[in-house]
Amino acid sequence: MNEHGSAAAAIDALPDVARAAGVEKYEACPRGVAEAELAAGHRAGAWLLCRGEPGYPPDLAELPDAPPLLWGIGDRAVLRRPMIALVGARSASSLGTRMARRLAEGLGEAGFVVVSGLARGIDTVAHVGALRSGTVAVMAGGVDVLYPAENTRLADEICQSGGCRLSEQPMGLQPVARHFPTRNRIVSGLSRGVVVVEAAAKSGSLITARTALDQGREVLAVPGHPMDARASGCNILIRDGARLVRNVEDIIEALPPLDTPNAKAQPELDLQDSSQGAERVVRAPSRPQQAQDRQPALRKAAALHQQILDRLGPSPLAEDQLIRDLGAPAGKVSPVLTDLELDGRIRRQPGGLLSLVVRH
């Protein structure tokens, strides 16, 4: 379009461009296919945003591979505000989810929109924490295809509370593995910086961080215990020069100041006193929990075993905090903790603390 002056002229020139590249009998997208996609978007209540239009996100437009078209559902006005990406592990720890929730809430209070990928774990908590202040979910598939299905309610709440969902993919496209790395470049491209809360050494969150560096964005990471695999990616990023994050104030200090009445310095976060937010996140999917209650006793015990192991790491966690995070009665959790201790999976420490036994 820059070379030929208009979209119509560019489409007319495509066959010659393809022929010069060795591609014979090239045809542009048939008009009927494009019209069918527009109709599908209209039925889904979606809007289409083209690169070059006034409402296109300015930070994203700077990228050489910025999407020429974006489908969206929700309030597109949120795209005009400054954004920060908050990403991390799908199998997040209890401490990681509380940290992500607090960071998302604090960034919203400071005037930022939180961007993430609507995945399980850290992404989910980031969106929940920023619902009231505004959040953007970038989808790997079509904007009308909600993945994972367990976040269907959250996806609707994002659009109903002043945020939006975005995708460069056509309507109705089911996401596959190759779509997620390309989605990640939009997550970072929308944002002034990318904060990684928890990430393994080889994970999609690290792909997002590396893409952010290539795009000239600030990369920040929350440190974790050296023996916790879920923190290894963050620790690697910090070793290689990423800004260490302890609280929201660390993020704000790393970025240019915002010209917004909501911008203000954030107090240091007390992670020991954040059980209420974490409990809400764990209890949100009520239907899966009700279905789990109908499972046989052995399957329920196995599920609780895994939930406990997922929330513990090498860093000690108070037993009463773990029980609050799980949202389960103490009488049900305590026997399971004893079983895990006898199996050598967890370790009790003085002061009512628990930690995961790391096997080498």
SEDO-907196 format. One record per residue: residue number from 1; x, y, z of N, C-alpha, C in turn. Coordinates in steps of 0.2 Angstrom, whole numbers, plus 5000, padded with zeros to 4 digits. Layout:
BEGIN
R resi   nX   nY   nZ  caX  caY  caZ   cX   cY   cZ
R  NUM    X    Y    Z    X    Y    Z    X    Y    Z
...
end
This chain:
BEGIN
R resi   nX   nY   nZ  caX  caY  caZ   cX   cY   cZ
R    1 5004 4994 5000 5000 5000 5000 5004 5006 5000
R    2 5010 5006 5004 5014 5012 5004 5017 5013 4997
R    3 5019 5008 4993 5022 5008 4987 5017 5010 4981
R    4 5011 5007 4982 5006 5008 4976 5001 5014 4978
R    5 5001 5016 4984 4996 5022 4985 4989 5020 4988
R    6 4987 5014 4987 4980 5012 4989 4980 5005 4990
R    7 4975 5002 4993 4974 4995 4994 4972 4992 4987
R    8 4967 4996 4983 4965 4993 4977 4971 4992 4972
R    9 4975 4997 4972 4981 4997 4968 4986 4992 4970
R   10 4987 4991 4976 4991 4986 4979 4989 4979 4977
R   11 4982 4977 4977 4979 4971 4976 4980 4970 4968
R   12 4979 4975 4964 4980 4974 4957 4988 4972 4955
R   13 4992 4975 4959 4999 4974 4958 5002 4967 4961
R   14 4998 4964 4965 5000 4957 4968 5002 4952 4963
R   15 4998 4951 4958 5000 4945 4953 5007 4946 4950
R   16 5009 4953 4948 5016 4954 4946 5021 4953 4951
R   17 5020 4955 4957 5024 4954 4963 5026 4947 4964
R   18 5020 4943 4964 5021 4936 4964 5025 4932 4959
R   19 5023 4935 4953 5027 4932 4947 5034 4933 4947
R   20 5036 4939 4949 5043 4941 4950 5047 4937 4955
R   21 5043 4934 4960 5045 4930 4965 5045 4923 4963
R   22 5043 4921 4957 5043 4914 4955 5036 4911 4956
R   23 5031 4914 4958 5024 4911 4960 5020 4913 4954
R   24 5018 4908 4950 5014 4908 4944 5006 4908 4946
R   25 5002 4910 4942 4994 4910 4943 4992 4912 4950
R   26 4995 4917 4953 4993 4920 4959 4986 4923 4959
R   27 4982 4922 4964 4976 4925 4964 4975 4928 4971
R   28 4972 4934 4972 4971 4937 4978 4965 4934 4981
R   29 4964 4935 4988 4958 4932 4991 4951 4934 4987
R   30 4947 4929 4986 4941 4930 4982 4937 4935 4986
R   31 4933 4939 4982 4929 4944 4986 4923 4940 4990
R   32 4921 4935 4988 4916 4931 4992 4918 4929 4999
R   33 4925 4927 4999 4928 4924 5005 4928 4930 5010
R   34 4930 4936 5007 4931 4942 5012 4924 4944 5014
R   35 4919 4944 5010 4912 4946 5012 4909 4942 5017
R   36 4911 4935 5016 4908 4930 5021 4912 4932 5028
R   37 4918 4933 5028 4921 4935 5035 4918 4941 5038
R   38 4917 4946 5034 4914 4952 5036 4907 4951 5039
R   39 4903 4947 5036 4897 4945 5039 4897 4941 5045
R   40 4902 4936 5046 4903 4933 5052 4905 4937 5058
R   41 4909 4942 5056 4911 4947 5061 4905 4951 5063
R   42 4901 4953 5059 4895 4957 5061 4890 4953 5065
R   43 4890 4946 5063 4885 4942 5068 4888 4941 5075
R   44 4895 4941 5075 4898 4940 5082 4898 4947 5086
R   45 4896 4953 5083 4896 4959 5086 4903 4962 5086
R   46 4908 4960 5082 4915 4962 5081 4915 4968 5077
R   47 4921 4971 5078 4923 4977 5073 4930 4976 5070
R   48 4931 4979 5065 4937 4978 5061 4941 4984 5061
R   49 4947 4984 5063 4952 4990 5063 4957 4989 5058
R   50 4959 4993 5054 4964 4993 5049 4970 4997 5050
R   51 4976 4995 5049 4982 4999 5050 4981 5005 5046
R   52 4983 5011 5049 4982 5017 5046 4976 5021 5048
R   53 4971 5017 5051 4965 5021 5053 4967 5024 5060
R   54 4963 5030 5062 4965 5033 5068 4965 5029 5074
R   55 4960 5024 5075 4960 5020 5081 4965 5015 5081
R   56 4969 5014 5076 4974 5008 5077 4979 5010 5082
R   57 4981 5005 5087 4985 5006 5092 4992 5009 5090
R   58 4994 5015 5092 5000 5018 5089 5007 5014 5090
R   59 5007 5011 5096 5013 5007 5097 5014 5001 5093
R   60 5008 4998 5092 5008 4992 5087 5009 4994 5080
R   61 5007 5000 5078 5008 5002 5071 5015 5003 5069
R   62 5019 5005 5074 5026 5006 5073 5030 5000 5071
R   63 5027 4994 5072 5031 4988 5070 5031 4986 5063
R   64 5037 4984 5060 5037 4982 5053 5032 4977 5051
R   65 5030 4972 5055 5026 4967 5054 5019 4968 5058
R   66 5017 4974 5059 5011 4975 5062 5005 4972 5058
R   67 5000 4969 5061 4994 4966 5057 4991 4972 5053
R   68 4990 4970 5047 4986 4975 5043 4979 4976 5045
R   69 4976 4970 5048 4969 4970 5050 4969 4967 5057
R   70 4964 4970 5061 4963 4967 5068 4956 4967 5069
R   71 4953 4961 5071 4946 4960 5073 4946 4961 5081
R   72 4941 4964 5083 4940 4966 5090 4933 4965 5092
R   73 4932 4963 5099 4925 4963 5102 4926 4967 5109
R   74 4922 4972 5110 4922 4976 5116 4923 4983 5114
R   75 4926 4987 5119 4927 4994 5118 4934 4995 5115
R   76 4934 4998 5109 4940 4999 5106 4943 5005 5109
R   77 4940 5009 5113 4943 5015 5115 4949 5014 5120
R   78 4949 5007 5123 4954 5005 5127 4961 5005 5124
R   79 4961 5004 5117 4967 5004 5113 4971 5010 5113
R   80 4967 5016 5115 4971 5022 5114 4975 5024 5121
R   81 4974 5020 5126 4977 5021 5132 4984 5017 5132
R   82 4989 5019 5137 4995 5016 5137 4994 5009 5140
R   83 4998 5004 5138 4997 4997 5139 5004 4994 5142
R   84 5003 4989 5147 5008 4985 5149 5006 4978 5148
R   85 5011 4974 5146 5009 4966 5145 5011 4963 5152
R   86 5007 4958 5154 5008 4954 5160 5007 4947 5158
R   87 5013 4943 5158 5012 4936 5156 5016 4932 5160
R   88 5015 4925 5160 5018 4920 5164 5015 4913 5163
R   89 5017 4909 5168 5016 4902 5167 5009 4900 5168
R   90 5007 4895 5164 5000 4892 5164 4999 4888 5171
R   91 5004 4885 5173 5004 4881 5180 5007 4885 5185
R   92 5004 4891 5186 5007 4896 5191 5006 4894 5198
R   93 5011 4896 5202 5011 4894 5209 5006 4899 5213
R   94 5005 4898 5219 5001 4902 5223 5004 4909 5224
R   95 5010 4909 5225 5014 4916 5226 5014 4919 5219
R   96 5015 4916 5214 5015 4919 5207 5008 4922 5206
R   97 5002 4919 5207 4996 4921 5205 4994 4927 5210
R   98 4996 4927 5216 4995 4933 5220 4999 4939 5218
R   99 5005 4938 5216 5009 4943 5213 5006 4946 5207
R  100 5004 4942 5202 5001 4944 5196 4995 4948 5197
R  101 4991 4946 5202 4985 4950 5204 4986 4957 5206
R  102 4991 4957 5211 4993 4964 5214 4996 4968 5209
R  103 5000 4966 5204 5003 4970 5199 4998 4972 5194
R  104 4993 4968 5192 4988 4970 5188 4984 4976 5191
R  105 4982 4975 5197 4978 4980 5200 4982 4986 5201
R  106 4988 4986 5203 4992 4992 5204 4993 4996 5197
R  107 4994 4992 5192 4995 4995 5185 4989 4999 5183
R  108 4983 4996 5184 4977 4999 5183 4976 5005 5186
R  109 4977 5005 5193 4977 5011 5197 4982 5017 5194
R  110 4987 5015 5191 4992 5020 5189 4990 5022 5182
R  111 4985 5020 5179 4983 5022 5172 4985 5018 5166
R  112 4987 5012 5168 4989 5007 5162 4983 5002 5161
R  113 4983 5000 5154 4979 4995 5152 4983 4988 5153
R  114 4981 4983 5155 4985 4977 5156 4983 4972 5150
R  115 4988 4970 5146 4988 4966 5140 4990 4959 5142
R  116 4986 4954 5140 4989 4947 5141 4985 4942 5136
R  117 4986 4936 5136 4984 4931 5131 4978 4927 5133
R  118 4975 4928 5139 4969 4924 5141 4970 4917 5142
R  119 4977 4915 5143 4978 4908 5144 4977 4907 5152
R  120 4978 4900 5153 4977 4898 5160 4983 4902 5165
R  121 4982 4902 5171 4987 4904 5176 4988 4911 5176
R  122 4994 4914 5175 4996 4921 5176 4992 4925 5171
R  123 4990 4923 5165 4986 4927 5160 4979 4928 5163
R  124 4976 4923 5166 4970 4923 5169 4970 4928 5174
R  125 4974 4928 5179 4974 4932 5185 4976 4939 5183
R  126 4980 4940 5178 4981 4947 5176 4975 4950 5173
R  127 4971 4947 5169 4965 4950 5166 4960 4951 5172
R  128 4959 4946 5177 4955 4947 5182 4956 4953 5187
R  129 4963 4954 5188 4965 4960 5192 4964 4966 5189
R  130 4964 4966 5182 4963 4973 5178 4956 4974 5175
R  131 4951 4970 5177 4944 4970 5174 4942 4978 5175
R  132 4942 4980 5181 4939 4987 5183 4943 4992 5179
R  133 4949 4992 5178 4953 4997 5175 4954 4997 5168
R  134 4953 4991 5165 4953 4990 5158 4959 4985 5156
R  135 4957 4980 5152 4962 4975 5150 4960 4972 5143
R  136 4966 4970 5139 4965 4968 5132 4968 4961 5132
R  137 4964 4956 5129 4965 4949 5128 4967 4948 5121
R  138 4973 4946 5119 4975 4945 5112 4974 4938 5111
R  139 4970 4936 5106 4968 4929 5105 4973 4926 5099
R  140 4974 4919 5100 4978 4916 5095 4974 4914 5089
R  141 4968 4912 5090 4963 4911 5085 4958 4916 5084
R  142 4953 4915 5081 4948 4920 5079 4945 4924 5086
R  143 4944 4930 5085 4942 4934 5091 4935 4931 5094
R  144 4931 4927 5090 4925 4924 5092 4926 4917 5095
R  145 4932 4914 5095 4934 4908 5097 4937 4908 5104
R  146 4934 4906 5109 4936 4907 5116 4940 4901 5118
R  147 4947 4902 5119 4951 4897 5121 4956 4899 5127
R  148 4956 4895 5132 4953 4889 5134 4946 4890 5136
R  149 4942 4885 5135 4934 4886 5136 4933 4888 5143
R  150 4937 4886 5148 4936 4888 5155 4936 4895 5156
R  151 4939 4899 5151 4939 4907 5152 4934 4910 5148
R  152 4929 4906 5146 4923 4909 5142 4920 4915 5146
R  153 4918 4914 5153 4915 4919 5157 4920 4925 5157
R  154 4926 4924 5159 4931 4929 5159 4931 4933 5153
R  155 4931 4930 5147 4932 4933 5141 4926 4938 5140
R  156 4920 4936 5142 4914 4940 5141 4914 4946 5146
R  157 4917 4945 5152 4918 4950 5157 4923 4956 5155
R  158 4928 4953 5151 4933 4958 5149 4929 4963 5144
R  159 4925 4961 5140 4922 4965 5135 4916 4969 5138
R  160 4913 4967 5143 4908 4970 5147 4910 4976 5151
R  161 4916 4975 5153 4919 4980 5158 4924 4985 5156
R  162 4923 4986 5149 4927 4992 5146 4933 4990 5143
R  163 4935 4983 5143 4941 4981 5139 4939 4978 5132
R  164 4943 4974 5129 4942 4971 5123 4946 4965 5121
R  165 4944 4961 5117 4948 4955 5114 4950 4957 5107
R  166 4956 4955 5105 4959 4957 5099 4962 4950 5095
R  167 4962 4950 5089 4965 4945 5085 4966 4947 5078
R  168 4972 4945 5075 4973 4946 5068 4971 4941 5064
R  169 4968 4935 5067 4966 4929 5063 4958 4931 5061
R  170 4956 4927 5055 4950 4928 5053 4945 4925 5058
R  171 4939 4927 5057 4933 4925 5062 4932 4917 5061
R  172 4931 4914 5067 4930 4907 5067 4936 4902 5067
R  173 4942 4905 5067 4948 4901 5066 4950 4898 5073
R  174 4950 4891 5073 4952 4888 5079 4960 4888 5080
R  175 4963 4890 5085 4970 4891 5086 4974 4884 5086
R  176 4980 4884 5083 4984 4879 5083 4991 4881 5086
R  177 4996 4877 5087 5002 4879 5090 5006 4884 5087
R  178 5006 4885 5080 5010 4890 5077 5007 4897 5077
R  179 5000 4897 5079 4997 4904 5080 4999 4907 5086
R  180 5002 4904 5092 5003 4907 5098 5009 4911 5098
R  181 5015 4909 5095 5021 4914 5094 5019 4920 5090
R  182 5015 4920 5085 5014 4926 5081 5009 4930 5085
R  183 5004 4927 5089 5000 4931 5094 5004 4935 5099
R  184 5010 4932 5101 5014 4935 5106 5017 4941 5104
R  185 5019 4942 5098 5022 4948 5095 5017 4954 5096
R  186 5010 4952 5095 5005 4958 5096 5004 4960 5104
R  187 5005 4955 5108 5005 4956 5115 5010 4961 5117
R  188 5016 4960 5115 5022 4964 5116 5021 4971 5112
R  189 5019 4970 5106 5019 4976 5102 5014 4981 5104
R  190 5009 4979 5107 5004 4984 5110 5006 4988 5116
R  191 5012 4985 5119 5014 4987 5126 5020 4991 5126
R  192 5020 4995 5131 5027 4999 5132 5032 4995 5136
R  193 5030 4989 5139 5034 4985 5142 5031 4978 5143
R  194 5035 4973 5145 5032 4966 5146 5035 4964 5153
R  195 5030 4962 5157 5032 4960 5164 5031 4952 5164
R  196 5036 4948 5165 5035 4941 5166 5035 4939 5173
R  197 5030 4936 5175 5029 4934 5182 5032 4927 5184
R  198 5030 4922 5180 5033 4916 5181 5034 4913 5174
R  199 5039 4909 5173 5040 4906 5166 5046 4901 5167
R  200 5045 4896 5164 5050 4890 5163 5055 4893 5158
R  201 5061 4889 5158 5066 4891 5154 5065 4891 5147
R  202 5060 4886 5145 5058 4886 5138 5050 4887 5138
R  203 5048 4893 5137 5040 4894 5137 5038 4899 5133
R  204 5032 4900 5131 5029 4905 5127 5030 4912 5130
R  205 5030 4913 5137 5032 4919 5140 5039 4922 5138
R  206 5043 4917 5138 5050 4919 5136 5050 4921 5128
R  207 5046 4918 5124 5046 4920 5117 5043 4927 5117
R  208 5038 4929 5121 5035 4936 5121 5041 4941 5123
R  209 5045 4939 5129 5050 4943 5131 5055 4944 5126
R  210 5057 4939 5122 5062 4940 5117 5060 4944 5111
R  211 5053 4943 5110 5050 4947 5104 5050 4955 5107
R  212 5048 4956 5113 5048 4963 5116 5055 4966 5115
R  213 5060 4962 5116 5067 4965 5115 5068 4967 5108
R  214 5066 4963 5104 5067 4964 5097 5063 4971 5094
R  215 5058 4972 5098 5053 4977 5096 5055 4984 5100
R  216 5061 4983 5104 5063 4989 5108 5059 4991 5114
R  217 5055 4986 5117 5051 4987 5122 5055 4985 5129
R  218 5053 4988 5134 5056 4986 5141 5054 4979 5143
R  219 5059 4975 5146 5057 4969 5148 5059 4968 5155
R  220 5054 4966 5159 5054 4966 5167 5052 4959 5169
R  221 5055 4957 5175 5054 4950 5177 5053 4950 5185
R  222 5049 4946 5187 5049 4945 5194 5053 4939 5196
R  223 5058 4940 5201 5062 4934 5202 5059 4929 5206
R  224 5062 4923 5206 5059 4917 5210 5065 4913 5213
R  225 5063 4908 5216 5068 4903 5220 5072 4900 5214
R  226 5078 4899 5215 5083 4896 5210 5081 4889 5209
R  227 5078 4885 5213 5076 4878 5212 5069 4877 5210
R  228 5065 4882 5209 5059 4882 5206 5059 4883 5199
R  229 5057 4877 5195 5057 4877 5188 5053 4883 5185
R  230 5047 4884 5188 5043 4890 5186 5046 4896 5186
R  231 5051 4897 5190 5054 4904 5190 5061 4904 5186
R  232 5063 4899 5183 5069 4899 5180 5070 4903 5174
R  233 5064 4904 5170 5064 4909 5165 5065 4916 5167
R  234 5062 4918 5172 5062 4925 5175 5069 4926 5177
R  235 5072 4921 5181 5079 4922 5183 5084 4923 5178
R  236 5083 4919 5172 5087 4920 5166 5087 4927 5163
R  237 5080 4929 5163 5079 4936 5160 5083 4941 5164
R  238 5082 4941 5171 5086 4945 5175 5093 4945 5175
R  239 5096 4939 5174 5103 4938 5173 5105 4941 5167
R  240 5101 4941 5162 5103 4944 5155 5101 4951 5154
R  241 5099 4954 5160 5098 4962 5160 5091 4964 5160
R  242 5086 4960 5161 5079 4962 5162 5079 4966 5169
R  243 5074 4971 5169 5073 4974 5176 5070 4970 5181
R  244 5072 4970 5187 5070 4966 5192 5063 4969 5195
R  245 5058 4965 5196 5052 4968 5198 5050 4966 5205
R  246 5049 4970 5210 5047 4968 5217 5040 4971 5218
R  247 5038 4976 5214 5031 4979 5216 5030 4983 5209
R  248 5024 4986 5210 5022 4990 5204 5026 4996 5203
R  249 5029 4999 5208 5033 5005 5208 5039 5004 5204
R  250 5042 4997 5204 5048 4996 5200 5046 4996 5193
R  251 5040 4994 5191 5038 4994 5184 5037 5001 5181
R  252 5034 5005 5185 5032 5012 5183 5039 5016 5183
R  253 5044 5015 5187 5050 5018 5187 5054 5017 5180
R  254 5053 5011 5178 5056 5008 5172 5054 5011 5165
R  255 5048 5014 5166 5045 5017 5160 5044 5024 5160
R  256 5044 5027 5154 5043 5035 5153 5036 5037 5157
R  257 5036 5043 5160 5030 5045 5164 5024 5045 5160
R  258 5019 5044 5163 5012 5045 5159 5009 5051 5160
R  259 5006 5054 5155 5002 5061 5156 4995 5059 5157
R  260 4994 5057 5163 4987 5054 5165 4986 5056 5172
R  261 4979 5058 5174 4978 5060 5181 4978 5054 5185
R  262 4978 5048 5183 4978 5042 5187 4985 5040 5189
R  263 4990 5043 5186 4996 5040 5187 4999 5042 5194
R  264 5001 5038 5198 5004 5039 5205 5008 5033 5207
R  265 5013 5035 5211 5017 5030 5214 5014 5025 5218
R  266 5016 5019 5217 5012 5013 5221 5016 5011 5227
R  267 5013 5009 5232 5017 5007 5238 5020 5000 5237
R  268 5024 4998 5241 5027 4991 5240 5022 4986 5242
R  269 5022 4981 5239 5017 4975 5240 5019 4971 5245
R  270 5014 4969 5249 5015 4965 5255 5012 4958 5253
R  271 5016 4953 5250 5013 4947 5247 5010 4943 5252
R  272 5012 4944 5259 5010 4940 5264 5003 4941 5266
R  273 5000 4947 5263 4993 4949 5265 4989 4950 5259
R  274 4989 4945 5255 4985 4946 5249 4981 4940 5247
R  275 4979 4937 5253 4975 4930 5252 4968 4932 5248
R  276 4965 4937 5250 4958 4938 5247 4958 4938 5240
R  277 4963 4942 5236 4963 4942 5229 4964 4935 5226
R  278 4969 4931 5229 4971 4925 5227 4965 4920 5227
R  279 4961 4921 5233 4955 4916 5234 4950 4917 5229
R  280 4949 4923 5227 4944 4925 5222 4946 4921 5215
R  281 4952 4922 5214 4954 4919 5207 4953 4911 5207
R  282 4955 4908 5213 4954 4901 5213 4947 4899 5213
R  283 4943 4903 5216 4936 4901 5217 4931 4903 5211
R  284 4934 4907 5206 4930 4909 5201 4926 4904 5197
R  285 4930 4899 5194 4926 4894 5190 4922 4889 5194
R  286 4916 4892 5196 4912 4888 5201 4909 4881 5197
R  287 4908 4881 5191 4905 4875 5188 4910 4869 5188
R  288 4916 4871 5186 4921 4865 5186 4922 4862 5194
R  289 4921 4867 5199 4922 4865 5206 4916 4860 5207
R  290 4910 4862 5205 4904 4858 5207 4905 4851 5203
R  291 4907 4851 5197 4908 4845 5194 4913 4841 5198
R  292 4918 4844 5200 4923 4840 5204 4921 4837 5210
R  293 4916 4841 5214 4913 4838 5220 4909 4832 5218
R  294 4907 4831 5212 4903 4825 5211 4907 4819 5209
R  295 4914 4820 5209 4918 4814 5207 4919 4809 5213
R  296 4921 4803 5211 4922 4798 5217 4927 4801 5221
R  297 4928 4798 5227 4932 4800 5232 4940 4800 5230
R  298 4941 4795 5227 4948 4794 5225 4950 4799 5220
R  299 4946 4800 5215 4948 4805 5210 4948 4812 5213
R  300 4944 4814 5218 4944 4820 5221 4950 4821 5225
R  301 4953 4816 5228 4959 4816 5232 4965 4817 5227
R  302 4965 4814 5222 4970 4815 5217 4970 4822 5214
R  303 4964 4825 5213 4964 4831 5210 4967 4836 5216
R  304 4965 4835 5222 4967 4840 5227 4975 4839 5228
R  305 4978 4833 5227 4985 4832 5228 4988 4836 5223
R  306 4986 4836 5216 4989 4840 5211 4988 4847 5212
R  307 4982 4850 5215 4982 4857 5216 4987 4859 5221
R  308 4988 4855 5226 4993 4857 5231 5000 4857 5229
R  309 5002 4852 5225 5008 4852 5222 5009 4858 5217
R  310 5004 4860 5213 5005 4865 5209 5006 4872 5212
R  311 5003 4873 5218 5004 4879 5222 5010 4880 5226
R  312 5013 4874 5227 5019 4874 5231 5026 4874 5227
R  313 5031 4877 5230 5037 4877 5227 5043 4877 5232
R  314 5049 4877 5230 5054 4877 5235 5054 4882 5240
R  315 5051 4888 5239 5051 4893 5244 5045 4891 5248
R  316 5046 4892 5255 5041 4890 5260 5035 4894 5259
R  317 5029 4891 5260 5022 4894 5260 5019 4892 5267
R  318 5015 4897 5270 5012 4895 5276 5006 4890 5274
R  319 5005 4885 5279 4999 4880 5278 4993 4884 5277
R  320 4991 4888 5282 4985 4892 5282 4984 4896 5276
R  321 4989 4899 5273 4988 4902 5267 4987 4898 5261
R  322 4990 4892 5261 4988 4887 5256 4981 4885 5256
R  323 4979 4884 5262 4972 4882 5263 4967 4887 5260
R  324 4968 4893 5262 4964 4899 5259 4965 4899 5251
R  325 4971 4898 5249 4971 4898 5241 4967 4893 5238
R  326 4967 4887 5241 4963 4881 5238 4956 4882 5239
R  327 4954 4886 5244 4947 4887 5245 4943 4881 5247
R  328 4947 4876 5250 4944 4870 5253 4944 4870 5260
R  329 4940 4866 5263 4940 4865 5271 4946 4862 5273
R  330 4949 4865 5279 4955 4863 5282 4955 4855 5283
R  331 4949 4853 5285 4948 4846 5287 4949 4841 5281
R  332 4948 4844 5275 4950 4840 5269 4957 4840 5267
R  333 4960 4846 5268 4967 4847 5265 4972 4844 5270
R  334 4971 4844 5276 4976 4842 5281 4978 4835 5280
R  335 4973 4830 5279 4975 4823 5278 4979 4822 5271
R  336 4977 4826 5266 4981 4826 5260 4988 4828 5261
R  337 4989 4833 5265 4996 4836 5266 5000 4830 5270
R  338 4997 4827 5274 5000 4821 5278 5002 4816 5273
R  339 4998 4814 5268 4999 4809 5263 5005 4811 5259
R  340 5005 4818 5257 5011 4820 5252 5017 4820 5256
R  341 5017 4822 5263 5023 4822 5267 5026 4815 5268
R  342 5021 4810 5269 5024 4803 5269 5027 4801 5263
R  343 5024 4803 5257 5026 4801 5251 5033 4805 5249
R  344 5035 4809 5253 5041 4813 5251 5040 4818 5246
R  345 5034 4820 5245 5033 4825 5240 5033 4833 5242
R  346 5032 4833 5249 5032 4840 5252 5036 4839 5259
R  347 5038 4845 5261 5042 4845 5267 5039 4851 5272
R  348 5038 4849 5278 5036 4853 5283 5042 4857 5287
R  349 5041 4863 5288 5046 4867 5291 5044 4871 5297
R  350 5048 4873 5301 5046 4876 5307 5042 4882 5306
R  351 5037 4884 5310 5032 4890 5309 5026 4888 5305
R  352 5025 4882 5304 5019 4880 5300 5020 4881 5292
R  353 5026 4881 5290 5027 4882 5283 5028 4875 5279
R  354 5026 4875 5273 5027 4870 5268 5031 4872 5262
R  355 5034 4867 5260 5038 4868 5253 5038 4861 5249
R  356 5039 4862 5243 5039 4856 5238 5046 4853 5238
R  357 5047 4847 5239 5053 4843 5238 5055 4843 5231
R  358 5061 4846 5229 5064 4846 5223 5068 4840 5221
R  359 5066 4836 5216 5070 4830 5215 5074 4831 5209
R  360 5080 4829 5210 5086 4830 5205 5086 4823 5201
end
